[in-house]
């Protein structure tokens, strides 16, 4: 009882003190007395008293004092929600320790910070070890790309499928989001696959590695989810699409549609027919295949050819003719090496996601 009375007396003394230096020292004493990492049950009652009292005087404390208080409170797990909440709504210098570590903040507190405070405050929230789906959703909704990238880098954060899908859409035009999204261990496989064409080569290799490591059951589960959410965006078709499609149907019907035929189509400058034929052989949508060919995306073409089981020379020849830059033998060998770098199993699994769109197009047309 005497200790409790002494602590209360220090609170009163802190309230009356006007000197900055003395107030800081008193606050240290009060904080050490009321808030300890291994507090007994009675100390929890005293912490509640401290919480109520300090909340009322916090606005009178200098920022440097509030920063010190914030760091102290963030380091313990005691019921000081009112003080923690007040500090979380303070300047970022004061709020950062609380936002990053304090267990005294509720989900409601964090959502209020996200809705009312700055991007710096949101950045601090992204570093918490206990981020739930509502908080992560709010961070993506309100946060700038740097905030979202930091959230994605926190593999302990719980992020919903819907939120991952929103991030994937943003990542198409935001390079800062691509690496954190691809490297997040919790991103669904079909969402990961959806950004394949937007990311750079190193990240594509990371995606292939992820596909190479999944079990058949995990892959099928992801495919099932993908089937339920695929929607194809139709763009303008090439002027010669109809005639080229007829040519491919004839070749396909006669059993003459193969890798060698595709190479011949390129040599003959029948690019649309080549693209349709490649799409048919690989099993990917025309618009996706056309995007790869028109963009001269040799890395993605390697993935298509590898997944379809084309021989290495077919891929190299395709690249040489498509790019039309007069490659020498050394460069041709480098293209062959690029082809070999793509794991065949991973490519086949990735292609399954793209093939979903073929089925979806047929169902929509029916």
Secondary structure by P-SEA (a helix, b strand, c coil): caaaaaaaaaaaaaaacccaaaaaaaaaaaaaacccccccaaaaaaaaaaaaaaaaacccccaaaaaaaaaaaaaccccaaaaaaaaaacccccccccccccccccaaaaaaaaacccaaaaaaaaacccccaaaaaaaaacccaaaaaaaaacccccccaaaaaaaaaaacccccaaaaaaacccccaaaaaaacccccaaaaaaaaaaaacccaaaaaaaaaaaaabbbbbbcccccaaaaaaaaaaaaaaaccccaaaaaaaaaacaaaaaaaaaaaaacccaaaaaaaaaacaaaaaaaaaaaacccaaaaaaaaaaaacccccaaaaaaaaaaaaaccaaaaaaaaaaaaaaaaaaaaaac
